[in-house]
Each structure stands twice: as C-alpha cells, then as structure tokens.
Amino acid sequence: MDAFLGNLPAWLLFLLIVGGSAALAGVGTWLLRRRTTAPMDDKHNEVAGFIFATAGVLYAVLLGFTVILVLEQFLAAESAVAQEAAALITVARDTSSFPEPARGQVHDQLRAYAQFVINEEWRTIDEGTLEHEESTRSLAAINNVWSIYRSLPPSKVDPHTTDSLDNLSARRAIRLQSTEASVPAVLWFGLMIGVVVTICFCLVLYMGNVKLHAGMTALLTGLIATCLWMTVVINHPFAGDLHVPTDPFRHAIFVIDSLPH
C-alpha cells in the first residue's frame, strides 16, 4: 500500500493525506458539535484530558520513532549511492595503469555500468518493480571487468586494484539492499490506530467556541498527517518524487571520461 502511495506525486499525496484529513477532522468536529449538547460541567474534560495527554505522548513517541527510522534509512541509501560511485571512480583510476586495450575496455565497461544503474535500476525501482531492481546489463558489465582482470598477466594487475573491484561489488550489494521499505506493515497498523484514537479524543473534549474547537482539531490532524506524509514519501528511498539522486553516478561518468585513454 505504501509502495503505491509512494509512486504518487508528492504534491498530490500532500493534498490527499494532509489536506483531506485536516478538512475531514475539522468538518467532523463541527458536525458533531451541532448534534450534541453541552455537558453540565467540565469534569468530563478533566478525565478525558488526562487520558488524551497519555495517549498523545504514546503516539508522539511512536510517530517520532517512525519518522527517525525512515529518515535514517533514506540517509543510509544516499550514503550507499555515494560510496558506490566513489568506489567506481577508484576502480577507474586504479586501472589507468593497465596496458591498452585493457585500460580502454575497463573504462568502457565502468562507464556502461554507471549508465545502466542510472537508466535501468533507478527506473525499475521507481516503477515499483522492486523485485527486478538489479539490472542484468549492469551486472554483466561488472562481470566483464572481472574477465578483463583475469585476462591480464599477474604482473600487470596490482593487488590493490583487485581490492578496489571487490569493494565496488560490495558497495553495489549494499545499495541494492537499501531499496527496501523500512516501515513494516505492523508499524503502519499501529500508526493508523494511533491517529484515530488521538483525533477521537479531540472530539470528546469540549470547548465553548465551536469554530475554535474545529480549527484546533484540524490543525492537530494536519500536523500528524504531515509527519505521515513525510514517512510515506521517503519510505522507499529510490522511488517517487523525493528519491535518492543519481548525481554521484553522473559525476563518476564525468571522471571516467576525463581519464586518459
């Protein structure tokens, strides 16, 4: 469900989640107050207010934990992309000492690898086909680099160069692992139950000014919905409008093209 929502435009998702929920809460409060009578005293507010404060703190902790969780996952995905692109540049620089035509072949394969990652792996993830996020052509490009390494005499291949290619393969695996969503379904269930309970307590509390009551309920709902919107749009780091950028790989292509051939 969150994968489908994550593929919607961020602005449309904001209108649906934040605008829709805030409007529904405000109108619902106003309609409820029109159909109910004022309480005889304020004692029910004291009891409901105490329970509301406890429930609000518990939900705030859960919501804050979720936002931090997805933010850390997004930042980890950005770091994985940057480190893989840096490893790609390292391999290209280390192989600059290879004799021709091996050097040119390796650089061509590395350039092709970066282009396949940008044009194919990001695209398939953005389309929601997460099970096909690994491009066969990018994997073939890495395998071709290994084949070129093995075709050279041992005296021409420095052990550090082989380590660099090993590091690139490891960084690739880490990036592919970071494509998965970080919020499990059971946590989404808890978030939805929590927001319903929190808003229901807002309806139970009584204020003399109906418009102020409806407005404050709408504002609280909008604030919670904004946090949920943020969670949805960055829960899949490589999908949607606010995805991890491909700039590190584009920079890697620029560096590879600038190396002597």
N, C-alpha and C positions, 0 to 999 in steps of 0.2 A: 504493500500500500504506500509506504513512504517512498519507494523507488518511483512509483507513478507520479506522486506529488512532486518529487524532486526534479522530474523532467518537465514540469510546467514552468512557464516564465516566472521569474522571481516576483515581478510586479503584480502579476495576476494572482499568484499564490498569496501575496501580501493582502490583496483586496479580499480574497476569499476567506482566509484564516483570520486576519486581524479585523478588517472592516466588517465582515459578516458576523463574526462572533460578538464584537462590541455592539453592533446595531441590534442583534438579537437579544443580548443581555439588557440593553437599555430599554427597548420596547417591551420586553417581557416583564421588567420591573414595573414599568408604568402601567401596563395592563393588569398586573397582579394587584397593584395598589388601588386601582379603580374598582376592583371586585372584592376587596377585603375591607373590613372596618378597622379603625384604630384600636389598639389594645387599651385596656382600662388603666394600666400603669406601665412603668418601664422595667419591671422586674424581669420580664422575659428577655429584654435586651441584655441584662447583666449576665444571665445564664448563657444565652446564645453567643454573646460577645466573648465570653471566656472560652467556650468550645471552638468558636471561629478562630480565635487567636492561636489556639493549639493546633488546629487543623491547618491554618495558614503557615505556621512555622514549619510543620512537617512537609507540606507541599513545596514551600520555598526551598527547603533543603534538597528535596528530590529533583525539582526543576533546575536548581543551580548545579547539582551534580551532573545532570544530563547535558546541560549546555557546556560545561567544562569538558565533559567526556568527548563530545563531538568536536569541540574546538581543538583539543589536543590531537584527536585523530586527523583532523584537517591539516594542522601544522606538521604532524609527522609525515603525512603524504607529501606536502610541499618539500620537506627536508629530504625525503626519499628520492624525489624527482631531481632535486639539485645535486644530491650526492651521486646519482647515477650519471647525470650529464657530466659532472666533474670527472668521474671515472672514465667516461667515454673520451674526454679530452686527454686524460693521462695516457690512455692506450694509444691514441693518435700521436702524441708527442714521443712516446717511447719507441714507437715503430718507425719514426722518422730516420732512424739509423739503418733500417733494413735496406738491402740492395734492391735495385729495380729488377724486374717489375713487381716484386712482392710488396714494396712500400706503397706503390700506387694502388695495387689491388686491395690492400688492407684499408687504406683511406677511403676507397670507393665503397667498400662493404660497411665501414663505420658510418659514412655519410648516409648510405641507404638505410642502415639500421635506424638512425635518428629520424629519418623521414617516415619510415614505416611506423615507428612509435607514435609520431605526431598525427599522421594521416589515417592510421588504421586502429591502433589500440585506444587512443582517446575517443575516436568516433564510435567504436563498438560499445565502449563503456557508456558514452553519452546517450546512446540509443537504448540503454537498459539491458543489453545482452551481456551481462557481467560474466556469464559462463564462457564467453568467447573473447574475453578481453586480451588474450595472448595472440598476437599476430604470428601466423606461421612464417611469413616472409621475414619479419624481424628476427625470429628465432633462427631461420635459415642463414641470415646474414652473420649472426654470431658464430654459427657452426662453420661458415665459410672462412671466417677469420682464424678459427682454430685449425682448419685444414691447411691454410697458408702457413701458419706457425710450424706445423708438423712437417711441411714440405721443405723447410729450410734446414741447412746443416746446423747441428747444435752450437757450433762456434759463432753462428750469426744471431742466435736468439739468447738474449740476456735473461737470466732467471727473474730479474725484476720485471721484465716485460710480461712474462707469463703470469706473475703475481698480479699485475695490473689487469690482465684479461680475466683472471679468476675473480678479482674484486668487482669488475663490471658485471659479470654473471650473477654474483651475489646481490649486488645493488638492484639488478633487474628483478630478481625474485622478491626482494623486499618491497619494491614498488607495486608489483602485481598483488602482493598480499594486502596492501593498504587500500585496495579498491573496494573492499567490503564495507558495508554499513556498520557503524559502531554501536547503534542503539538496538538492542534486541526487542522482539515483539512483546515480551512480558513487561519491559520497561515502558513501552508505548501504552500498554494497557493501564499501568499504574498512573501514567501522566493524564490519560483521559478521565479515569475515575476521579483523580485528584482535582482536576479543574471543575468537574461537575459539582463535586461536594463543596468546593470553595465558593463557587458562584451561588449555589443554593443557600449557603449561609448568608450571603449578601442580601438575598431576597427575604430571608426570615427577619433580619434586623429591621427596625422601624425608625423612620425619620419623618419629621413633620412636613418637610418640603419634598414633595413628590419628585419634582424635576431634579433637585439636587441628588436625591437618592438614586434616581435612574442614571444620572450623569456619572456619579461616582462608581456605580456598578459597571457601567460601560467602560470607564477608564481602567478599572482594575482588570476587567476581562480583556481589554485591548493590550494591557501590559503583559499579561500571561500569554496571550495569543502571539505577541511579538517574539517572546522567548521560544515558543513552539515553532514559529515560522523560521527563526534563525536555526533551530535544530534541524528542521526538515531540509532547508536549502544547502546545508553543509554536511549533512549526514553521509552523502555519497560524494567523496572528495573529487571525483573525476567526472561527475555528471552535473547537468543543469547549468544555469547561467553563472553561478558563483563557484566554478570548478577550479582546480589547481591549474595554473597557467603552464603553457608549453614553452615559455621563454628560455628556460635553461637548455633545452634541446636545440632550440633555434640558435642560441649562442654557440653551442657545441658545433653545429654545422658551419657557422661562420669561422670558428677557429680552425676546423679541419680544412676548409677551403683556403685558409691563409697559410697553411703549412707548405713547405717546398715539395714539389712532386718530381 
